Amino acid sequence: MEEKLKIATRQSYGEKLAELGEMNRKIVVLDADLSGATKTNIFAKKFPDRFIDVGIAEQNMFGIAAGLSTFGKIPLFPLLFLQLL
């Protein structure tokens, strides 16, 4: 039987964001001071001009995302911040 490589969900998330960023230049990733834990730093290293760290302003991040979307951008952020709504 083939041995499967185990990878943390957050690592997969960060890698997939970077992959999506290569496919679509409209994607902008937002994070709230947790890019190391959420692995959005993988995207940030590849696309620093399309990464926004809002610091400890999680609720403000949603307003920023709404504004970006009105200009045709596709804002993405870790789902763990949805509990703040």
N, C-alpha and C positions, 0 to 999 in steps of 0.2 A: 504494500500500500504506500502511496506517495505521502510524504510528510508535508503537512500544510504549515506555512509560515504564519505565526500569530502576530497580529499587529493591533495596537490600541485603536479604538474607534476614533479618538481625537486625532491620532496621527493620520489615519485614513482620510479624515475630514480635511485636515490641512493640505494634504497632498492632492486631494480632489479639487479643492478650491484653486490651487495653483494650476492644475490641469484645465479647469474651466476658464481661468484667467487667460490662458494661452489661446483658447478657442473663441473668446468673446471679450473684446476690448471695452465693452460697456460695463463690465462687472467691476464693482467697487466693494471692497470688504471693509467693514467697520468692526471695531472691537473696543471693549471698555477696560483697558489696562490689564488684560489677561491673555495677551497673544501667545505667551509661552505655554500657558496651561491649555488654551484652546487650539493651539498649533496654527493659528492664523498667521503666525510669524513666518511660516513657509511661504505664504502668498506675499507677505510684506517684503521679504527679501527679493523675490522675483519681480514684483510690481510695486515699488515704494510710492510711486505717483498715484496708485489706485488703492492705497490702504490708508485708513483713517483710524487712529487710536484716539478715542474721545476722553480718555482718562476715566475718572470715577464719575462719569456723567451718563450712566446707562440709559436713563429715561430720555435724555436729550438725544441720544443716538437714534431713537426712533424718529424724531423730528428731522434730524439730518438725513436719514434714509428717505423720508417722505419728500424732502426737498430735492435730493438727488434724482429720485424717480420722476419728478416733474420735468427734469431736464434730459430724460431718456436714458439715465444710468440704471443699472440693475444692482441695487444695494443688497449685500448679503452679510449676515452676522450670525454668530453662534446662537443656537436655539436656547441655551441656558439663560439668556437674557429675557426671554419671553415671560418668565415668571414675574417680572417687574411691572408688567402692564396692569 
